[in-house]
């Protein structure tokens, strides 16, 4: 190894010495350009390179933004964060070109190589565990791994002598790959490798062990979720992200290109939904339904594997599903969070499988599940950090097994954290914000920030332990599907009774176990809040914070039941009390889900009726037309009518998808007297007034009853009749057929529309 290090070091010296000095010689627009430096590398801080340039036939020259004359010489002394000098040259005919003189700074190159080495270190460690399947043996401590890392660092540095790179530039370029449909389809393949073998393996184990009661429980989960969907169907339109994401995957320029840079498998399930049904949102609803079923199943399986009896596991899992904290659980907006939770549960089960029987395929599937979890959404980070407590507490004496399993578990999150830090250090944007974590805002000191986030945590516990249940009880009167609710709860009660009266059933956990459930669940709520509370953009969107809270809350709920019923020593009476109290609370919580589902279904259909009104009146546009929907309604009124989602760039994406080839160039919703909504292609109107050029605009008015009318003339608020640029008829074709996709995507609104 020492010989290898010496050889690489000599090659590095030769590479640095042999790198030709940068030289640019070209001509364009009547200008001739000649730029040269005396050497390619700056080895030490404070050292400088001499740059000489001689230009003819130019109009102007700027070097790193500073104006210069057409010939001269300068000393360039780079800093660690400096880039190579850039020459912006305007030729005599007006052509503008930028030339970068590739001067390499050795300390910066070392830093880039170290960053890349840090990024691939988890991969190297993973390769070690994959090759050795080491579990009960200590990590070998000798000089070989250190020398190997030094050799790799020297090799990465040697590459810099042949082709200079920046790690931020490399990662930034990946965004173009991550945004492709092919890459998201690759995510589907990875998900298949995780879930298909998992389902097959668990079914085989269940059949072999004769776990009929467990299969019955899982079947009830499916029926329970199906009852939630039956009243509303599977064809209402998407709420917001579904439109935007699908338009993005179909080629619409979008701000989502920043999101895929760090959530690089966020759209793989969206791709599957499109495969299932490309002309409606039925695929999204079906996947959402399956994700709910999968989460319940894997959570129940996990509890059973932790030696929880069937009745306790079933009650806790049902409570986990209906726990009244998340105000957007039934919305398709929760699609990524549901998927992240599902893959996290799969990863935890796969980790327990690997602990029981190590194998390379199990290990790969474990890492794949964690990769999908952390590249779909980031909220699971905090939960992932505490999961090793499962095996640390179960097997405290298995020191090296626990250590190795913990290292294996943390490799994927370690890679993701390094990746995010490199993105942040390079100034690349993600989450729509500049930095990942911002616990201290400029207008708050550290103490104020601590108090603020303590208030957030207090709000979570208040909602979890009191407000959520109070809300569930108060909204029962709004449930128009009480019969479906009663059927779901009755089915749950029947299964509870069957599990309680099973002669082979275990007794309920002891008082000590109940105390552990209660305290463990309450503590688990803290990491279940996730990292969203630390991100300025998300910490006020409480539905995101509450998404994983039911894990700990449901466990704490059942632990409290165990403690309250423990004084009764008769097992049958104790089980009867547990079942009765559980059902008493499950009833309003389940009712609340029906009310919530009805709200989001009504919201989707309200937006669909607006879109349908536009499509039916004008089925085809000129490709350069701008569609503008104007209204006098306020933001509060839009929210009251459940169509406030149209204000975001959902409206632009929806029009893009509905029309196909006959679509307008861009679409906006404008509140008269205020700014217009945003869109994804940076062609926003900003503000409509009497001075706006309306020659390429088609205007619709949105009324308070959600009816839509095409305006043949400018409305008085926009300056009519002083502005005569508006002429929508030359931009539209009323005789064209309604786009086929609009007929299927807006099917629910078409059915609800009054018949002529």
N, C-alpha and C positions, 0 to 999 in steps of 0.2 A: 504493500500500500504506500509505503514511503517513496518507493521508486516511482509509482504512479503520480504521487503529489509533485515530486521533483520534475517529472517529465511535463506535467501540465503547467507548472510554474514557468518552465523554460519556454514552452509553447506560448504562454501568455505574454511573456516578455518579447518573444519574437513577433507575435501578432501585433502588439502595441508599436514596436519599433518599425514593423513592416507595413503598417496601415498607411496607404498613400495620403498625402496631404490633400484636403478637399479643394476641388477646382471646378469652376463653372464657366463654360464658354458656349454662348448661344446667340441667336439673333431673332428678333420678332418685331413686327410693326415698323420696320425701318430703323430699329435700334440694335446696336451690337453690345453684348454683355460679356465681360471678363472679370471674374472674381476669384481670388485665390487666398489661401492661408498658408503659413509656413510649415504647419504640422497639423496632424489630425487629433492628437491627444493632449490634454492638459492634465498633468499627473498630480500636482500638488496645489492646495489652496493658495491663492495669491499669485500663482503663475499665470502668464498671459500668452496669447497667440497673436501674431501680427497678421492683419487682414489687409489686402491690397485690392482695389477695384478700379477698373477703367471702363467707362461706359460712353457710348456715342449715340447721338440721335434720340436722346430721351427728353421727356417733358419734365419728369420729376423723379427723385429718389428718396426713399425713406428707409433707414436702417433701424429696426426695432422701434418704429414710430417717430424717429428723429430725422428731420430733413437734412440731406447732404447734397453736395455737388457731385458732378459726374465722374470725378476721379479723386483718389485720396488713399490714405493709409490710416489704420486705427489699431489700437491694442484692445483685444477682447479678453477679459478676465472673468471667467464664468464662476457663478456660485452654485451651491448644491442643487437649488431648485430652479436654476436658469435653464432655458432652452437654447438651442443653437441660434445664432443671429439670423434674422429674416430680412431680406432685401425686397422691398415693395417698389417696383419700377413701372413707371408709366411711359410708354413709348411716344414718339412724336405724333402718331396717328390716334392716340388715345387709348390703345390697348394697355391693360394693367396685368402684370404678372408678379407673382411672389416667388422668390428663390430662397431656400434655406441652406445655409452653409453648414455642413455636418461636422461640427467640432465636438469632440467627446471629452467629457470631464470625468476623470477616473474615480474620484470619490462618489459622484452621482451614479456612475455605472456600477460601482460596488453596492451602493444602496439598492439599486434596482435588482441586482442579482440576489441580494439578501432577502428582499421582499418576495421574489419569485421562489427562493428556497424555502422561505417560511410558508408560502402558500402550498407548496407541494410536499412539505414535511408530513402532514396528516396522511397523504396518499402513500408515502414511503412507509410510514408506520403501519398503515392498513395492509400494505403488501407483506410486511413482516408477519403480521398476525394471520393473514390468509395463507401464507406458506407454512407456518409452524403450528397453527391452531393452538397456540400456547394459552393455557388456562390456569394450571396449578403450579407452574414453575415460575421462579423469579425472572425478571428481565436480565439478560446477560450484561454485566457491566465491565466493559473493557474499552480499549482505545479504538477498536475497529469501527464502530458506528461514527465516532467523532471524526476519524480520518476519512471515512467515506463521505461524510457531509462536507468536509473541507475540499475533498476532491471534486464533489459535485459543484460546490461554490466556484472553484477555479475553472471548471468546465463552463459554467454559465457565464463567467467573466470572459473566458476565451471567445465565446460566441459573440460577445459585444465587439470584439475586434473585427469580426467579419460582417456582422449586421447589427447595428445599434438598435436598441429597443427600449421602451419604457413599459413597465408593468401596467401602468394606468392605461396606456395606449392599447396594449394587448387585450386587457379586460374590456375596454370600451368598444373595441372592434367586435367583441363577442355578441354585443347587443343585436347586431344585424343577423347573426345566426339564430339567437334565441327567439327572434320575432318571426321566424319562418314557420310555416305550417308543417314542414318536414320535421323540424326540431320538436314541436309540440306533439307530433305523431310519435316521435321517438319516446316522449314521456309516457304515452299510452302503452308502448311496449314494456317500459320499465314497470309501470303499474300492473300490467298483466303478469309480469314475472314475480311480483310481490303477492298479489291477491289470488290468482288462479291456483297456484300450488297450496296456498294457505287454506283456501276453501276445501280443496280436495283432501288435504291431509287431515283437517279437523273433522270432516265428514267421515272419513275412514276410521279415525279414532273413536268417534261417537258411536258408529255402528259396531265396531269391534268390542267396545266396552258396554254396549247395550244402554246408552244414555237416552232412553226414550223421553224421559221427562224434560231433559235439556232441549231435545229437538222440538218438543211441544212448546216450550217457552219461546224458542226462536220463532216458531211459526206464529205465535201470538204477537210477537213484536211486528212481524210483517203485516198481520191483519190490523193491528192497532194503527200503524202508520197509514195503511190503506184507507181506513175509516176517516182519517184526517183529510185525505185527498178526494174521496168519492164525491162529496157535495160540490166540489169546485172544478173537478176535471183536471186535465193536464195540458190544456191548450191556451191558457191566458198568456198574454205577452210578457216579455221580460220587464223588470223594474228599471234598470239603469245599465249596470255593467254588462249585462248580456248583449244589449244592442251594441255598445261601444266595442266590446271585445270581439264580437263576431265581425263587425265592420272592419276592425283592425286586422283580423286574420284573413279577411277577403281583400286586403290591399289598401284600405283607407289610411292615409297618413294620420298618426295619432300620437298623443302624449304618452300613450302606453308603451312606446318604444323605450322610455326611461324606466318604466316599471319592470319590463322583462330583463333589464340588465341585472337586477338583483333577485327578482322572483322568476327565475328563468324557466320554470315549468308551470307557471301560474295558469296557462291557458290549455294545458293538455286535456283537462276534462271538458273544457269548452269545445275542443276539437271533437271529442267523442260525442258530445251532445249534437254537434252538427252532423256527424256521421249517422247518428240515429234518426235525425229528421232535420234536413237542411232548410226546409221551407216553413218551419214553425218553431215554437219553443217547447214542444212536447218532449224533445230529447232532454232539455234542461230539467223539466219537471220530473221526468222519469229518473234521471240520475240523482236529483235531489231526494226523491223517494228512496232510492236504493242506498244513498249515503246515510240517511236516517236509520234504515234497517241495519246497515253494516255497523254503524256506531253502537247501536243498542246490542247487537250480537257480540261484537268484540269486547265491549265493556262487561257484559254478562260473563263471557268466557274468561276474561281476565279475573273477575271476582271469584269464579269457581276454581280457577287455577291457584288462587291464593287461599284455597280451602274454606271459602265462605259457603254456607249451606244454601240449597236451592231457593228456599223461600226468601232468605235475606238478600241473596243476589238478585232475585227477580224484583222484589219491592224496590231495592235501591236503584236498579236499572230503569224501571218505569218512572220513578221519581226524577232520575237524571234527565229523562226525556221531557217531562212536563214541568220541571222546576220553573216557577214563574219569575224569571229575572230578565231574560233576553227579549227585547221588544221587536227584534227582527229575525227571530229564529226561522219563521216560516217564509220569509222573503227569499227570493232567488239571489238577493244581494249577499246572503250568507254562504253562497256557493263555495268560495275559496276557503273560508273558515271551517265549514263542514268537512271539506276534503282534507284539510290539514289535520283536523281532529281524527278523522278516520285513519289516515296513514300513520299518525302518532300511535293510535291504539294498536295498529298492526305491528308497528316497530316494537312496542313493549311486549306484545305476545311473542314476537320472533326472538326477542332478547331472552325471554324465559325458556323458549325452545332451545336456544343455543346453550344456555346454562345447563339444561338437562342433557343435551346430546350435541356437543360441538360438531359442526360440519361446514365445509366451505360454502355450499349452496345456501345454507341457513344464514351464514355470516354475510354473504353478498346480499341476500334479500333483506336482512336487517338494515344494512347500510343504504340500500335502495329506498326502503321505506322512510328512513330518516332524511334522505336527500329530498324525496318528494314532499315530506312534511315541511322542511325549512325553505324549499324553493317555491312553494305555493303561497305560504303566508308565514310571517315571522312571529306570530303571537305565541307559538308553542315553545319558543326558546326557554322561557322561565320554567315551564313544566319539565322540559328535557333535562334541565340542570338538576332537578331534585329526584328524578326517576331512579338513579342508582341506590337511593335509600331502600328500594324494594329488596335488592339482594344483600345490601349491607346489613339490614335489620334481620332478614331471614337467616342469613348464614354468617354471623359475626366472626366465627372462628376460621372461616375459609378465606384467609387473608389474601393470598395471591390470586385465588379465583376471583374474588371481589375486585381486587386491584386491576387485573387484566380485563375483566368485563367492563369496569368503569372507563378504562382507557378506550376500549373498543367503542363504547357508547358515545364518548365525547369526541371521537375523531371527526365525524361529520359536522357537528356544530362548531368545532374548532376551525375547520376549513372555512365554513361560512362566515365566521366572525373575522378571520384574517382577510377574507375576500372583501367584506364590507369596509374594513378599516383601510384597505388599499384603495378602494373606490373613493372613500371620503378624503383620504390624503391627496388623491389626484384631482380633487375638486369636481368629480363626476356626480351628477344629481341622481337620486333615486328616492322612492317614496314621495316624489314631488317636492322633496326638501333637500337642503344642502347637507345636513348631517344626520346621522342615525339617531343619536341620543342628545337630547337637550334638556336635562333636568333643571338647569338654572337659566331662566330668561333674563334678558338685560334689565328688565324693570323689577326684578326680584333678587334679593340677596339669598344666600344659602339657607338661612333660617326660615325666611319666608317661603322658599321652595319646599323645604321639609314640611312646613305646616300645610302648604297647599296639597302636597301629595298624601299627607296623612288624612286630609279631608276627603280626598278621592277614595282612599282605602275605607274610611268610615262610611262613605256613601255606598260602597259596594256591600259592606256587611249589613248596613241598614236595609238595602234593597233585598239582600239575600235572606235575611232572617225575619223581616217584617213587611216592608212595603210591597214586595212582590206578591206575597200571599194576600195582602189586603186588596191589591189591584185585582187579583184573580177572582176574589169573592165579589167585588163590586161590579165587575163586568159580566157576571153570569146572566144578568137580565138582557144583555145584548146578543146573547148566543141564539141565533135562529135555527141552529141544528142541535137542539138539546137531545133529540132522539138518538142521533149518532153518538153524542157524548155519552149518553147513558149506556148504549150498547158497548162502547169501548171500555167504560168503567166496569160494566157487568162482566165482560169477557175477562178483564183483569182480576175481578173478584173470584170468578170460577177457578182460574189458574192458581190463585193464592190458596183457595180452599183445597184444591187437589194436592198442592205441594205440602200444605200443612197436615193433611190427613194421610199422606203417604207413610206406610209403616216403616219404610226404610229411611225416612227423612231424619236428618240430624236435628238435635235440639237447637234452639236459638242460642246465639253467643252469650257468654257470661257477662256479668256486670263489668268485670275488668275489660273484657273485649269491647263492650259498649262504650266505656270511657275512652278507650283507644280510638274507636271509630269517631266519636264526637270530637275529641281534640285533634286527631289527625285530619279530619275533614275540615275543621275550622282553620287549621294551619295551611292546608293545601289550597284554600281559597286565595291565599296571597300570591303564590306563583301562578295560579290559574287566571289571575287578572291579566297576566302577560306583560310584555314590554310596551304595549300600546300606551300605557299611562305615562311613559317617559318620552313619547314622541309628540312634539307640539301639534302635528297635524291630526293626531288620532286620540289624544288623551281626553277629549271632551265627547267623543262619540262612544257613549257608554255601552251601546249594544255590542261593540267589539270587545270591550273589557269583560262583559258578562258572558261571552260565548262559552268559555271553558269553566266558568265558575260552578255550574251544576255538578261537575265531577266531585269537588270537595263538599259542596252544599248537600248533595244527595247522601253522601256518606255520613256527614254530620247529622243530617235529618234522621237517618236510621239509627245512628248511635244514640241520639236523644230518645228515640222510641224504646230502644233496648233498656236504657237506664230507667225510664219511667215505668216500664212494665216488669222490671226485674224483681221487685218485692213479691210478686205473685209467683210462688214456687210451682204451681201447676202448669205444666208445659202447654196443655191444650188451651187453658184460659188465657195464658200469656200470648199465645199465637193468635187467638181470637181478638184480643185487644189490639195487637199490632196490626192485624188485617183491617180491623174496623177503623182505627185512627188513620191508617194509611189511605184507605178508600175515601174517608171523609175529606182529606186534603187533596187527594188525586182528582176528585170530581171537579172542583173549581179550577184547578190547574189545567186539566184537560180541556175544560170548557173554554178557558182563556186561549188555548191554541186554536180552537175553532174560530173564535172571534178574531184572533190575529190573522189567521189564514183568510178569513172573509175580507178583512181590511185590505190586505195586499192583493187579493183577487179583484176587489172592487177598484183599487187604485190602478191595477194593470188594465182593466177593461175601460176605465175612464180615459186613460191615455190612448188606448186603442181607438176609442170613439172619435177623439180629436184627429188622430192620424187618418182614420177611415174617411172623415169628412173632407180632408184635403185630397186624398187619393181619388175619391169618387168624382170630385169636381174637376180636377186637372190630372189626367193619367199620364201625361207626357210633357217634358220641358225641353227647351233648348239647353244644350250642354253648358252654355255660359250664363244661364239664368241663376239668380239668387232668389230663394224662397224665403219670405219673411212672414211670420205669424205675429200679428200685433194684438195687444189686448190692453184694456184699461184696468184690469184686475191687478191687485197688489200681490206681493209674494205671499202674504198671509192668506189671501183668498185662494191663490193657486194651491197652497198647502191644504186648505180646508176642502177643496174639491178633489184632492188626492192626485193632482197632476203636476206638482212642483218639480218632479223629476224631469219634466220637459225643459226646465230652465237650464239644466246642465247640457253638455254636448251630446246627451242621449238623443235630443231632437234631431240634431244633424246626422247622427249615426243611423237613427231609425229611418229617416227619409232616404238616406244613401242605400240602405238595404231593401226598402220596400219597392223602390222604383227600378232598380237594375240599370239598364242602358238609358232609359228615359229620365234619369235623375237630374235635378239641378246641380249646379256646381257646389253650392253650399247653402245651408239652411240655418235660420236663427229665429228665436222667439224674442220679441221685443215688447217690454212694458212701456207704453207710450209715456213720454216724459222722463224715462229712465234709460239706462244702458241696455243693450241687447245681450242675449245669452252668448256664451262662449261656444267655440267649436274646435274641432281637432286639426284643422288645416291652416290655422292662423290667418283666416280671411274674415274675421269678425267685422260686422258693421260698426260696432262700438256704440253709436248713438244716431238715431233718426231725427232729422229736423228739416226745416224749409230749404236748407242749402244742399241737402243730399242729392246726389245724382241717382235718379230712380230708373234710368233707361234699361238696366239689366235686372230689375227687381220685380217679382210677382208677390203681391201682398194679400194675405188672408187676415180676416178679423176673427178672433176667438171671443165668443160671447159668454156671459155668465152661466148660461145653461149648457155650455160645452158645445154648442153648435158652431160651425165654421162657415164663413162666407167669403168667396172670392170678391175682392174689391175692384170694380172696373175703373174707379177713380181714387185719387189720394184722399184719405180721410182729412177732415178739417184740421185735426191736430198737427198734420204734417205739411201744412202750407197751401192746400188747395184753395183757390185755383191758380195761385201765383207760380207754382212749380209745374211746368208742362212736360217734364221729362218722362213721366210715368205712362207706359203703354204695355200692359201685360199681355194683350192678345197676340202680339207678334212673338212672344216667348213661350207660348203654350199650344198644345194640341188637344182640344176637348174631345175630338172624335176618336182618339186612340183608345184601344181596349185597356181596362184596368190591369196593371201589372199582375201576372199570375202569382207572384210571391206575396203581394199584398192581400190577395184573396185568402191565402192559407195562414199567413202570419196574423191577420186581423180577423180570423174566423169567429172568435168569441164575440167581438164587437158587432160583426155582421149579423150573428144570430140574435143579439140583443136589440138591434136596431128595429124601430117600429116598421111594420110592413105597410107599403103604400096602398 
